[in-house]
Amino acid sequence: MTSYSYAKVDRHDHVTVITLNRPEVLNALHGPANRELDGIFRLFAEDPDQWVAIVTGAGDRAFCAGYALKSVADAGVELPPGGFAGITARFDMVKPVIAAVNGFAFGGGFETALACDIIVASDDAQFALPEPRVGLAAMAGGLLRLPRAIGEKRAMEIILTCRRVSAEEGRALGFVADVVPRERLMERAMEIAASICQASPAAIRASKEVAGRLAADEPLSRAYVLQNEAPAVAAMLVSPDLMEGPLAFSEKRTPRWSGR
């Protein structure tokens, strides 16, 4: 198994668990950590045996406190092609990614969670985009994704006041899928991942690409046409799993997905 300096990577069958591992600074990330995570997500995307990723934070205080401000003061903001945490600018990621948010998700940490497909939060989790209070703006996607997730006016109040949002409020607003006690957080995230893995990986990737990208970016009439041209949809139509699903159903057995 590859050893990393700023993250831990564990694989459980078809699920990759990525743990941001800088608990001494509330898992705040700097240039080297972002580059390392960019490589981790690239390997996950390229591995046909890994179908779902879960991102969480080490320690008992934070998911991620954002970009390490001391590093910004010393070296400026350094982001790899995949963006903050290697994920916020990875728009070609068609595999599902779950954020298991334990504690603070501030700045880039909140942006990392918003870049994931599903957010599960511990009951003590808090979210915020406080960048303006230190002279910055949430330019790793937070200013774009939060309004799309909860609506412009509600997002503006959170963005402009820089206030903290609790896990329960996040669920009420709609960007958090589930809130659980901290001790159940990873168990719940793994339950969701396992449920996703019951379906055809090719069909899941096609569903994510259409629902996550086309539905958000295109008018309905155009998206309806373009969905047939989406790369993940084309891949699904030539996947051996396209025949395996109906065959397994007719034979009354569990499908044996190839993942390809």
LOSE-903332 format. One record per residue (C-alpha): x negated, z, y; residue in one letter; residue number from 0. Coordinates in pm, 1 decimal, always signed. Layout:
% residues N
<r><px>X</px><pz>Z</pz><py>Y</py><aa>A</aa><i>NUM</i></r>
...
//
This chain:
% residues 260
<r><px>+0.0</px><pz>+0.0</pz><py>+0.0</py><aa>M</aa><i>0</i></r>
<r><px>-125.4</px><pz>-89.1</pz><py>+348.2</py><aa>T</aa><i>1</i></r>
<r><px>-234.2</px><pz>+202.5</pz><py>+563.9</py><aa>S</aa><i>2</i></r>
<r><px>-121.4</px><pz>+202.9</pz><py>+927.2</py><aa>Y</aa><i>3</i></r>
<r><px>-235.3</px><pz>+402.9</pz><py>+1228.4</py><aa>S</aa><i>4</i></r>
<r><px>+91.1</px><pz>+438.4</pz><py>+1420.2</py><aa>Y</aa><i>5</i></r>
<r><px>+363.8</px><pz>+387.5</pz><py>+1159.9</py><aa>A</aa><i>6</i></r>
<r><px>+449.2</px><pz>+459.7</pz><py>+798.8</py><aa>K</aa><i>7</i></r>
<r><px>+605.0</px><pz>+199.7</pz><py>+571.8</py><aa>V</aa><i>8</i></r>
<r><px>+786.1</px><pz>+287.4</pz><py>+249.7</py><aa>D</aa><i>9</i></r>
<r><px>+972.0</px><pz>+48.1</pz><py>+22.7</py><aa>R</aa><i>10</i></r>
<r><px>+1267.7</px><pz>+157.1</pz><py>-188.3</py><aa>H</aa><i>11</i></r>
<r><px>+1373.0</px><pz>-135.5</pz><py>-406.3</py><aa>D</aa><i>12</i></r>
<r><px>+1490.7</px><pz>-393.2</pz><py>-150.2</py><aa>H</aa><i>13</i></r>
<r><px>+1486.1</px><pz>-156.1</pz><py>+150.3</py><aa>V</aa><i>14</i></r>
<r><px>+1186.5</px><pz>-114.2</pz><py>+382.8</py><aa>T</aa><i>15</i></r>
<r><px>+1173.6</px><pz>+214.4</pz><py>+576.7</py><aa>V</aa><i>16</i></r>
<r><px>+958.5</px><pz>+193.6</pz><py>+891.6</py><aa>I</aa><i>17</i></r>
<r><px>+876.8</px><pz>+528.8</pz><py>+1051.7</py><aa>T</aa><i>18</i></r>
<r><px>+733.0</px><pz>+536.8</pz><py>+1402.9</py><aa>L</aa><i>19</i></r>
<r><px>+452.7</px><pz>+786.6</pz><py>+1352.6</py><aa>N</aa><i>20</i></r>
<r><px>+331.4</px><pz>+934.7</pz><py>+1680.4</py><aa>R</aa><i>21</i></r>
<r><px>+524.6</px><pz>+1264.8</pz><py>+1678.0</py><aa>P</aa><i>22</i></r>
<r><px>+270.0</px><pz>+1433.8</pz><py>+1902.8</py><aa>E</aa><i>23</i></r>
<r><px>+395.6</px><pz>+1211.7</pz><py>+2190.1</py><aa>V</aa><i>24</i></r>
<r><px>+761.2</px><pz>+1193.5</pz><py>+2077.9</py><aa>L</aa><i>25</i></r>
<r><px>+680.7</px><pz>+861.8</pz><py>+1906.1</py><aa>N</aa><i>26</i></r>
<r><px>+616.8</px><pz>+693.3</pz><py>+2240.4</py><aa>A</aa><i>27</i></r>
<r><px>+442.7</px><pz>+361.7</pz><py>+2181.2</py><aa>L</aa><i>28</i></r>
<r><px>+151.1</px><pz>+186.9</pz><py>+2349.2</py><aa>H</aa><i>29</i></r>
<r><px>-7.7</px><pz>-155.5</pz><py>+2314.3</py><aa>G</aa><i>30</i></r>
<r><px>-184.6</px><pz>-96.3</pz><py>+1980.7</py><aa>P</aa><i>31</i></r>
<r><px>+126.6</px><pz>+63.3</pz><py>+1826.5</py><aa>A</aa><i>32</i></r>
<r><px>+346.1</px><pz>-224.4</pz><py>+1941.8</py><aa>N</aa><i>33</i></r>
<r><px>+104.5</px><pz>-478.1</pz><py>+1794.8</py><aa>R</aa><i>34</i></r>
<r><px>+93.5</px><pz>-290.3</pz><py>+1465.0</py><aa>E</aa><i>35</i></r>
<r><px>+472.8</px><pz>-277.4</pz><py>+1444.9</py><aa>L</aa><i>36</i></r>
<r><px>+489.9</px><pz>-647.0</pz><py>+1529.2</py><aa>D</aa><i>37</i></r>
<r><px>+283.8</px><pz>-714.9</pz><py>+1217.6</py><aa>G</aa><i>38</i></r>
<r><px>+497.0</px><pz>-479.0</pz><py>+1007.9</py><aa>I</aa><i>39</i></r>
<r><px>+818.3</px><pz>-655.2</pz><py>+1105.7</py><aa>F</aa><i>40</i></r>
<r><px>+659.3</px><pz>-994.0</pz><py>+1045.0</py><aa>R</aa><i>41</i></r>
<r><px>+565.9</px><pz>-891.3</pz><py>+691.0</py><aa>L</aa><i>42</i></r>
<r><px>+918.0</px><pz>-756.8</pz><py>+633.1</py><aa>F</aa><i>43</i></r>
<r><px>+1071.7</px><pz>-1081.4</pz><py>+755.1</py><aa>A</aa><i>44</i></r>
<r><px>+847.4</px><pz>-1287.9</pz><py>+526.8</py><aa>E</aa><i>45</i></r>
<r><px>+894.2</px><pz>-1078.1</pz><py>+210.1</py><aa>D</aa><i>46</i></r>
<r><px>+1176.4</px><pz>-1225.9</pz><py>-4.2</py><aa>P</aa><i>47</i></r>
<r><px>+1208.1</px><pz>-902.0</pz><py>-201.8</py><aa>D</aa><i>48</i></r>
<r><px>+1281.2</px><pz>-691.5</pz><py>+107.6</py><aa>Q</aa><i>49</i></r>
<r><px>+1639.5</px><pz>-738.9</pz><py>+227.0</py><aa>W</aa><i>50</i></r>
<r><px>+1709.9</px><pz>-454.8</pz><py>+473.5</py><aa>V</aa><i>51</i></r>
<r><px>+1492.5</px><pz>-245.6</pz><py>+704.9</py><aa>A</aa><i>52</i></r>
<r><px>+1551.9</px><pz>+104.9</pz><py>+840.2</py><aa>I</aa><i>53</i></r>
<r><px>+1364.3</px><pz>+222.6</pz><py>+1150.8</py><aa>V</aa><i>54</i></r>
<r><px>+1330.9</px><pz>+593.8</pz><py>+1228.7</py><aa>T</aa><i>55</i></r>
<r><px>+1092.4</px><pz>+835.8</pz><py>+1398.8</py><aa>G</aa><i>56</i></r>
<r><px>+852.8</px><pz>+1095.1</pz><py>+1260.8</py><aa>A</aa><i>57</i></r>
<r><px>+896.5</px><pz>+1460.7</pz><py>+1343.9</py><aa>G</aa><i>58</i></r>
<r><px>+1202.7</px><pz>+1659.9</pz><py>+1441.4</py><aa>D</aa><i>59</i></r>
<r><px>+1237.1</px><pz>+1579.9</pz><py>+1812.7</py><aa>R</aa><i>60</i></r>
<r><px>+1245.9</px><pz>+1206.5</pz><py>+1876.9</py><aa>A</aa><i>61</i></r>
<r><px>+1322.2</px><pz>+862.5</pz><py>+1744.2</py><aa>F</aa><i>62</i></r>
<r><px>+1109.2</px><pz>+713.3</pz><py>+2021.8</py><aa>C</aa><i>63</i></r>
<r><px>+1056.1</px><pz>+829.6</pz><py>+2380.1</py><aa>A</aa><i>64</i></r>
<r><px>+975.8</px><pz>+478.3</pz><py>+2501.6</py><aa>G</aa><i>65</i></r>
<r><px>+654.1</px><pz>+327.0</pz><py>+2629.4</py><aa>Y</aa><i>66</i></r>
<r><px>+372.1</px><pz>+580.8</pz><py>+2663.0</py><aa>A</aa><i>67</i></r>
<r><px>+348.7</px><pz>+623.1</pz><py>+3040.4</py><aa>L</aa><i>68</i></r>
<r><px>-16.6</px><pz>+726.6</pz><py>+3037.6</py><aa>K</aa><i>69</i></r>
<r><px>-94.5</px><pz>+399.6</pz><py>+2864.9</py><aa>S</aa><i>70</i></r>
<r><px>+104.4</px><pz>+211.6</pz><py>+3129.6</py><aa>V</aa><i>71</i></r>
<r><px>-97.5</px><pz>+380.8</pz><py>+3401.9</py><aa>A</aa><i>72</i></r>
<r><px>-425.7</px><pz>+302.6</pz><py>+3224.4</py><aa>D</aa><i>73</i></r>
<r><px>-365.1</px><pz>-45.2</pz><py>+3084.3</py><aa>A</aa><i>74</i></r>
<r><px>-26.6</px><pz>-169.8</pz><py>+3201.3</py><aa>G</aa><i>75</i></r>
<r><px>+250.8</px><pz>-282.5</pz><py>+2967.6</py><aa>V</aa><i>76</i></r>
<r><px>+130.0</px><pz>-470.0</pz><py>+2658.4</py><aa>E</aa><i>77</i></r>
<r><px>+395.4</px><pz>-627.2</pz><py>+2439.0</py><aa>L</aa><i>78</i></r>
<r><px>+337.4</px><pz>-853.8</pz><py>+2137.1</py><aa>P</aa><i>79</i></r>
<r><px>+552.2</px><pz>-1161.8</pz><py>+2065.2</py><aa>P</aa><i>80</i></r>
<r><px>+808.1</px><pz>-946.1</pz><py>+1882.2</py><aa>G</aa><i>81</i></r>
<r><px>+851.1</px><pz>-722.7</pz><py>+2186.5</py><aa>G</aa><i>82</i></r>
<r><px>+862.2</px><pz>-343.6</pz><py>+2206.5</py><aa>F</aa><i>83</i></r>
<r><px>+818.5</px><pz>-184.5</pz><py>+1862.3</py><aa>A</aa><i>84</i></r>
<r><px>+777.8</px><pz>-539.8</pz><py>+1730.4</py><aa>G</aa><i>85</i></r>
<r><px>+1156.9</px><pz>-589.8</pz><py>+1728.8</py><aa>I</aa><i>86</i></r>
<r><px>+1314.4</px><pz>-615.7</pz><py>+2077.5</py><aa>T</aa><i>87</i></r>
<r><px>+1213.1</px><pz>-982.5</pz><py>+2123.2</py><aa>A</aa><i>88</i></r>
<r><px>+1234.7</px><pz>-1084.7</pz><py>+1757.0</py><aa>R</aa><i>89</i></r>
<r><px>+1543.9</px><pz>-1301.1</pz><py>+1798.4</py><aa>F</aa><i>90</i></r>
<r><px>+1472.3</px><pz>-1489.9</pz><py>+1476.5</py><aa>D</aa><i>91</i></r>
<r><px>+1516.0</px><pz>-1177.5</pz><py>+1260.3</py><aa>M</aa><i>92</i></r>
<r><px>+1803.8</px><pz>-1268.3</pz><py>+1029.6</py><aa>V</aa><i>93</i></r>
<r><px>+1758.7</px><pz>-973.9</pz><py>+792.8</py><aa>K</aa><i>94</i></r>
<r><px>+1962.6</px><pz>-660.8</pz><py>+875.3</py><aa>P</aa><i>95</i></r>
<r><px>+1783.7</px><pz>-376.3</pz><py>+1053.0</py><aa>V</aa><i>96</i></r>
<r><px>+1928.9</px><pz>-24.8</pz><py>+1077.7</py><aa>I</aa><i>97</i></r>
<r><px>+1818.1</px><pz>+231.3</pz><py>+1337.7</py><aa>A</aa><i>98</i></r>
<r><px>+1827.2</px><pz>+590.3</pz><py>+1210.1</py><aa>A</aa><i>99</i></r>
<r><px>+1801.5</px><pz>+771.1</pz><py>+1543.0</py><aa>V</aa><i>100</i></r>
<r><px>+1677.7</px><pz>+1127.8</pz><py>+1515.0</py><aa>N</aa><i>101</i></r>
<r><px>+1658.0</px><pz>+1301.7</pz><py>+1852.2</py><aa>G</aa><i>102</i></r>
<r><px>+1552.2</px><pz>+1129.5</pz><py>+2174.8</py><aa>F</aa><i>103</i></r>
<r><px>+1585.4</px><pz>+751.4</pz><py>+2207.7</py><aa>A</aa><i>104</i></r>
<r><px>+1472.1</px><pz>+693.3</pz><py>+2563.0</py><aa>F</aa><i>105</i></r>
<r><px>+1360.8</px><pz>+376.8</pz><py>+2739.1</py><aa>G</aa><i>106</i></r>
<r><px>+1200.6</px><pz>+148.0</pz><py>+2485.1</py><aa>G</aa><i>107</i></r>
<r><px>+1329.4</px><pz>+376.9</pz><py>+2212.0</py><aa>G</aa><i>108</i></r>
<r><px>+1689.0</px><pz>+306.6</pz><py>+2315.6</py><aa>F</aa><i>109</i></r>
<r><px>+1600.9</px><pz>-62.2</pz><py>+2347.5</py><aa>E</aa><i>110</i></r>
<r><px>+1458.6</px><pz>-57.8</pz><py>+1994.5</py><aa>T</aa><i>111</i></r>
<r><px>+1780.0</px><pz>+93.5</pz><py>+1860.5</py><aa>A</aa><i>112</i></r>
<r><px>+1992.0</px><pz>-161.4</pz><py>+2049.5</py><aa>L</aa><i>113</i></r>
<r><px>+1781.7</px><pz>-441.8</pz><py>+1898.0</py><aa>A</aa><i>114</i></r>
<r><px>+1885.8</px><pz>-323.1</pz><py>+1551.4</py><aa>C</aa><i>115</i></r>
<r><px>+2212.2</px><pz>-430.9</pz><py>+1391.7</py><aa>D</aa><i>116</i></r>
<r><px>+2348.5</px><pz>-85.5</pz><py>+1310.3</py><aa>I</aa><i>117</i></r>
<r><px>+2273.3</px><pz>+249.7</pz><py>+1476.2</py><aa>I</aa><i>118</i></r>
<r><px>+2321.8</px><pz>+572.5</pz><py>+1281.1</py><aa>V</aa><i>119</i></r>
<r><px>+2246.3</px><pz>+884.0</pz><py>+1484.7</py><aa>A</aa><i>120</i></r>
<r><px>+2184.9</px><pz>+1250.8</pz><py>+1414.3</py><aa>S</aa><i>121</i></r>
<r><px>+2431.9</px><pz>+1477.0</pz><py>+1590.0</py><aa>D</aa><i>122</i></r>
<r><px>+2159.6</px><pz>+1591.3</pz><py>+1831.4</py><aa>D</aa><i>123</i></r>
<r><px>+2044.3</px><pz>+1240.0</pz><py>+1925.4</py><aa>A</aa><i>124</i></r>
<r><px>+2036.4</px><pz>+1137.4</pz><py>+2290.9</py><aa>Q</aa><i>125</i></r>
<r><px>+2004.6</px><pz>+792.5</pz><py>+2446.3</py><aa>F</aa><i>126</i></r>
<r><px>+1890.0</px><pz>+690.2</pz><py>+2795.3</py><aa>A</aa><i>127</i></r>
<r><px>+1728.0</px><pz>+415.4</pz><py>+2999.5</py><aa>L</aa><i>128</i></r>
<r><px>+1538.2</px><pz>+631.4</pz><py>+3252.0</py><aa>P</aa><i>129</i></r>
<r><px>+1277.7</px><pz>+370.5</pz><py>+3353.8</py><aa>E</aa><i>130</i></r>
<r><px>+1385.6</px><pz>+347.2</pz><py>+3723.7</py><aa>P</aa><i>131</i></r>
<r><px>+1293.0</px><pz>+711.9</pz><py>+3771.9</py><aa>R</aa><i>132</i></r>
<r><px>+928.3</px><pz>+622.3</pz><py>+3708.1</py><aa>V</aa><i>133</i></r>
<r><px>+938.5</px><pz>+294.2</pz><py>+3899.0</py><aa>G</aa><i>134</i></r>
<r><px>+1011.3</px><pz>+65.2</pz><py>+3602.3</py><aa>L</aa><i>135</i></r>
<r><px>+1310.3</px><pz>-118.5</pz><py>+3455.6</py><aa>A</aa><i>136</i></r>
<r><px>+1428.6</px><pz>-152.4</pz><py>+3096.3</py><aa>A</aa><i>137</i></r>
<r><px>+1297.7</px><pz>-506.1</pz><py>+3050.1</py><aa>M</aa><i>138</i></r>
<r><px>+1266.7</px><pz>-495.7</pz><py>+2669.9</py><aa>A</aa><i>139</i></r>
<r><px>+1628.7</px><pz>-597.4</pz><py>+2629.2</py><aa>G</aa><i>140</i></r>
<r><px>+1810.8</px><pz>-278.7</pz><py>+2724.5</py><aa>G</aa><i>141</i></r>
<r><px>+1953.4</px><pz>-420.7</pz><py>+3047.3</py><aa>L</aa><i>142</i></r>
<r><px>+2087.7</px><pz>-716.7</pz><py>+2850.7</py><aa>L</aa><i>143</i></r>
<r><px>+2201.5</px><pz>-561.9</pz><py>+2523.8</py><aa>R</aa><i>144</i></r>
<r><px>+2377.8</px><pz>-249.8</pz><py>+2651.9</py><aa>L</aa><i>145</i></r>
<r><px>+2630.7</px><pz>-441.1</pz><py>+2869.0</py><aa>P</aa><i>146</i></r>
<r><px>+2702.0</px><pz>-674.3</pz><py>+2576.3</py><aa>R</aa><i>147</i></r>
<r><px>+2753.9</px><pz>-376.4</pz><py>+2346.8</py><aa>A</aa><i>148</i></r>
<r><px>+2983.1</px><pz>-163.7</pz><py>+2564.9</py><aa>I</aa><i>149</i></r>
<r><px>+3088.4</px><pz>-377.3</pz><py>+2862.8</py><aa>G</aa><i>150</i></r>
<r><px>+2930.9</px><pz>-428.4</pz><py>+3203.3</py><aa>E</aa><i>151</i></r>
<r><px>+3093.4</px><pz>-149.5</pz><py>+3403.3</py><aa>K</aa><i>152</i></r>
<r><px>+3034.8</px><pz>+126.9</pz><py>+3150.7</py><aa>R</aa><i>153</i></r>
<r><px>+2679.2</px><pz>+7.8</pz><py>+3098.0</py><aa>A</aa><i>154</i></r>
<r><px>+2610.5</px><pz>-4.4</pz><py>+3472.7</py><aa>M</aa><i>155</i></r>
<r><px>+2699.8</px><pz>+362.1</pz><py>+3513.0</py><aa>E</aa><i>156</i></r>
<r><px>+2452.1</px><pz>+458.8</pz><py>+3238.7</py><aa>I</aa><i>157</i></r>
<r><px>+2181.7</px><pz>+220.6</pz><py>+3362.2</py><aa>I</aa><i>158</i></r>
<r><px>+2201.8</px><pz>+307.1</pz><py>+3732.6</py><aa>L</aa><i>159</i></r>
<r><px>+2229.6</px><pz>+684.7</pz><py>+3691.3</py><aa>T</aa><i>160</i></r>
<r><px>+1962.0</px><pz>+694.3</pz><py>+3415.6</py><aa>C</aa><i>161</i></r>
<r><px>+2167.3</px><pz>+967.5</pz><py>+3251.1</py><aa>R</aa><i>162</i></r>
<r><px>+2150.7</px><pz>+1078.4</pz><py>+2889.8</py><aa>R</aa><i>163</i></r>
<r><px>+2422.8</px><pz>+977.4</pz><py>+2646.3</py><aa>V</aa><i>164</i></r>
<r><px>+2497.0</px><pz>+1196.7</pz><py>+2346.0</py><aa>S</aa><i>165</i></r>
<r><px>+2537.8</px><pz>+1060.2</pz><py>+1995.3</py><aa>A</aa><i>166</i></r>
<r><px>+2911.4</px><pz>+1131.4</pz><py>+2001.3</py><aa>E</aa><i>167</i></r>
<r><px>+2954.1</px><pz>+954.4</pz><py>+2334.0</py><aa>E</aa><i>168</i></r>
<r><px>+2753.1</px><pz>+663.8</pz><py>+2194.4</py><aa>G</aa><i>169</i></r>
<r><px>+2996.9</px><pz>+644.2</pz><py>+1905.5</py><aa>R</aa><i>170</i></r>
<r><px>+3293.8</px><pz>+657.9</pz><py>+2143.6</py><aa>A</aa><i>171</i></r>
<r><px>+3140.3</px><pz>+380.6</pz><py>+2355.1</py><aa>L</aa><i>172</i></r>
<r><px>+3080.3</px><pz>+172.2</pz><py>+2045.3</py><aa>G</aa><i>173</i></r>
<r><px>+2704.6</px><pz>+127.6</pz><py>+2020.1</py><aa>F</aa><i>174</i></r>
<r><px>+2661.3</px><pz>+402.4</pz><py>+1756.4</py><aa>V</aa><i>175</i></r>
<r><px>+2820.2</px><pz>+329.1</pz><py>+1418.9</py><aa>A</aa><i>176</i></r>
<r><px>+2806.9</px><pz>+680.2</pz><py>+1272.4</py><aa>D</aa><i>177</i></r>
<r><px>+2698.2</px><pz>+1033.0</pz><py>+1364.8</py><aa>V</aa><i>178</i></r>
<r><px>+2583.4</px><pz>+1275.8</pz><py>+1096.7</py><aa>V</aa><i>179</i></r>
<r><px>+2399.0</px><pz>+1607.7</pz><py>+1077.8</py><aa>P</aa><i>180</i></r>
<r><px>+2024.8</px><pz>+1557.5</pz><py>+1111.8</py><aa>R</aa><i>181</i></r>
<r><px>+1959.9</px><pz>+1655.0</pz><py>+749.8</py><aa>E</aa><i>182</i></r>
<r><px>+2189.1</px><pz>+1371.6</pz><py>+633.9</py><aa>R</aa><i>183</i></r>
<r><px>+2054.6</px><pz>+1101.4</pz><py>+865.7</py><aa>L</aa><i>184</i></r>
<r><px>+1826.3</px><pz>+913.9</pz><py>+626.3</py><aa>M</aa><i>185</i></r>
<r><px>+2068.6</px><pz>+961.9</pz><py>+339.5</py><aa>E</aa><i>186</i></r>
<r><px>+2342.4</px><pz>+795.3</pz><py>+547.5</py><aa>R</aa><i>187</i></r>
<r><px>+2111.8</px><pz>+513.1</pz><py>+656.9</py><aa>A</aa><i>188</i></r>
<r><px>+2013.8</px><pz>+450.5</pz><py>+294.7</py><aa>M</aa><i>189</i></r>
<r><px>+2381.7</px><pz>+449.6</pz><py>+193.9</py><aa>E</aa><i>190</i></r>
<r><px>+2450.6</px><pz>+174.6</pz><py>+445.0</py><aa>I</aa><i>191</i></r>
<r><px>+2143.1</px><pz>-19.7</pz><py>+335.4</py><aa>A</aa><i>192</i></r>
<r><px>+2246.7</px><pz>+10.1</pz><py>-29.6</py><aa>A</aa><i>193</i></r>
<r><px>+2593.2</px><pz>-116.7</pz><py>+55.1</py><aa>S</aa><i>194</i></r>
<r><px>+2442.7</px><pz>-419.2</pz><py>+231.1</py><aa>I</aa><i>195</i></r>
<r><px>+2220.5</px><pz>-487.5</pz><py>-70.1</py><aa>C</aa><i>196</i></r>
<r><px>+2526.3</px><pz>-522.9</pz><py>-293.0</py><aa>Q</aa><i>197</i></r>
<r><px>+2601.2</px><pz>-854.0</pz><py>-121.4</py><aa>A</aa><i>198</i></r>
<r><px>+2411.2</px><pz>-1181.5</pz><py>-140.5</py><aa>S</aa><i>199</i></r>
<r><px>+2104.8</px><pz>-1152.3</pz><py>+86.9</py><aa>P</aa><i>200</i></r>
<r><px>+2139.2</px><pz>-1518.3</pz><py>+184.8</py><aa>A</aa><i>201</i></r>
<r><px>+2504.2</px><pz>-1467.9</pz><py>+278.5</py><aa>A</aa><i>202</i></r>
<r><px>+2418.5</px><pz>-1151.0</pz><py>+472.7</py><aa>I</aa><i>203</i></r>
<r><px>+2151.7</px><pz>-1338.3</pz><py>+669.7</py><aa>R</aa><i>204</i></r>
<r><px>+2394.0</px><pz>-1621.2</pz><py>+744.4</py><aa>A</aa><i>205</i></r>
<r><px>+2658.8</px><pz>-1370.3</pz><py>+854.4</py><aa>S</aa><i>206</i></r>
<r><px>+2413.8</px><pz>-1192.4</pz><py>+1084.4</py><aa>K</aa><i>207</i></r>
<r><px>+2296.2</px><pz>-1514.2</pz><py>+1244.8</py><aa>E</aa><i>208</i></r>
<r><px>+2647.2</px><pz>-1635.4</pz><py>+1319.0</py><aa>V</aa><i>209</i></r>
<r><px>+2800.9</px><pz>-1300.5</pz><py>+1422.3</py><aa>A</aa><i>210</i></r>
<r><px>+2493.7</px><pz>-1162.5</pz><py>+1596.2</py><aa>G</aa><i>211</i></r>
<r><px>+2362.5</px><pz>-1468.0</pz><py>+1779.8</py><aa>R</aa><i>212</i></r>
<r><px>+2619.9</px><pz>-1745.0</pz><py>+1808.4</py><aa>L</aa><i>213</i></r>
<r><px>+2915.9</px><pz>-1512.2</pz><py>+1867.2</py><aa>A</aa><i>214</i></r>
<r><px>+2730.9</px><pz>-1342.9</pz><py>+2152.3</py><aa>A</aa><i>215</i></r>
<r><px>+2567.3</px><pz>-1645.9</pz><py>+2312.1</py><aa>D</aa><i>216</i></r>
<r><px>+2817.2</px><pz>-1930.7</pz><py>+2284.8</py><aa>E</aa><i>217</i></r>
<r><px>+3181.4</px><pz>-1997.9</pz><py>+2377.6</py><aa>P</aa><i>218</i></r>
<r><px>+3405.9</px><pz>-1968.1</pz><py>+2073.9</py><aa>L</aa><i>219</i></r>
<r><px>+3482.5</px><pz>-2339.7</pz><py>+2041.7</py><aa>S</aa><i>220</i></r>
<r><px>+3114.7</px><pz>-2433.1</pz><py>+2054.1</py><aa>R</aa><i>221</i></r>
<r><px>+3005.7</px><pz>-2145.6</pz><py>+1826.6</py><aa>A</aa><i>222</i></r>
<r><px>+3263.9</px><pz>-2258.0</pz><py>+1569.4</py><aa>Y</aa><i>223</i></r>
<r><px>+3088.0</px><pz>-2595.4</pz><py>+1546.0</py><aa>V</aa><i>224</i></r>
<r><px>+2731.7</px><pz>-2465.7</pz><py>+1576.1</py><aa>L</aa><i>225</i></r>
<r><px>+2771.2</px><pz>-2210.0</pz><py>+1295.9</py><aa>Q</aa><i>226</i></r>
<r><px>+2746.0</px><pz>-2493.5</pz><py>+1044.5</py><aa>N</aa><i>227</i></r>
<r><px>+2404.5</px><pz>-2585.6</pz><py>+1187.7</py><aa>E</aa><i>228</i></r>
<r><px>+2257.3</px><pz>-2234.5</pz><py>+1184.8</py><aa>A</aa><i>229</i></r>
<r><px>+1934.7</px><pz>-2220.7</pz><py>+977.8</py><aa>P</aa><i>230</i></r>
<r><px>+2045.8</px><pz>-1914.4</pz><py>+780.3</py><aa>A</aa><i>231</i></r>
<r><px>+2375.1</px><pz>-2085.1</pz><py>+695.8</py><aa>V</aa><i>232</i></r>
<r><px>+2185.7</px><pz>-2393.7</pz><py>+575.3</py><aa>A</aa><i>233</i></r>
<r><px>+1962.9</px><pz>-2167.4</pz><py>+362.8</py><aa>A</aa><i>234</i></r>
<r><px>+2268.9</px><pz>-1994.5</pz><py>+214.4</py><aa>M</aa><i>235</i></r>
<r><px>+2416.8</px><pz>-2328.5</pz><py>+108.7</py><aa>L</aa><i>236</i></r>
<r><px>+2109.4</px><pz>-2415.5</pz><py>-101.3</py><aa>V</aa><i>237</i></r>
<r><px>+2046.2</px><pz>-2063.3</pz><py>-232.5</py><aa>S</aa><i>238</i></r>
<r><px>+2088.8</px><pz>-2008.1</pz><py>-609.0</py><aa>P</aa><i>239</i></r>
<r><px>+2296.7</px><pz>-1706.9</pz><py>-510.0</py><aa>D</aa><i>240</i></r>
<r><px>+2570.9</px><pz>-1945.0</pz><py>-393.9</py><aa>L</aa><i>241</i></r>
<r><px>+2647.0</px><pz>-2013.3</pz><py>-761.4</py><aa>M</aa><i>242</i></r>
<r><px>+2553.4</px><pz>-1668.2</pz><py>-890.8</py><aa>E</aa><i>243</i></r>
<r><px>+2826.9</px><pz>-1493.4</pz><py>-693.8</py><aa>G</aa><i>244</i></r>
<r><px>+3123.9</px><pz>-1689.5</pz><py>-829.6</py><aa>P</aa><i>245</i></r>
<r><px>+2969.2</px><pz>-1694.5</pz><py>-1178.5</py><aa>L</aa><i>246</i></r>
<r><px>+2927.1</px><pz>-1316.1</pz><py>-1182.1</py><aa>A</aa><i>247</i></r>
<r><px>+3284.1</px><pz>-1275.6</pz><py>-1058.6</py><aa>F</aa><i>248</i></r>
<r><px>+3421.4</px><pz>-1499.6</pz><py>-1334.6</py><aa>S</aa><i>249</i></r>
<r><px>+3214.2</px><pz>-1315.4</pz><py>-1597.3</py><aa>E</aa><i>250</i></r>
<r><px>+3323.0</px><pz>-975.1</pz><py>-1460.3</py><aa>K</aa><i>251</i></r>
<r><px>+2966.9</px><pz>-851.8</pz><py>-1407.5</py><aa>R</aa><i>252</i></r>
<r><px>+2746.3</px><pz>-738.7</pz><py>-1119.9</py><aa>T</aa><i>253</i></r>
<r><px>+2571.2</px><pz>-1029.9</pz><py>-947.7</py><aa>P</aa><i>254</i></r>
<r><px>+2196.5</px><pz>-1066.2</pz><py>-1001.4</py><aa>R</aa><i>255</i></r>
<r><px>+2086.8</px><pz>-1181.4</pz><py>-657.6</py><aa>W</aa><i>256</i></r>
<r><px>+1764.2</px><pz>-1375.4</pz><py>-623.0</py><aa>S</aa><i>257</i></r>
<r><px>+1731.8</px><pz>-1289.6</pz><py>-254.9</py><aa>G</aa><i>258</i></r>
<r><px>+1628.9</px><pz>-1648.7</pz><py>-182.4</py><aa>R</aa><i>259</i></r>
//
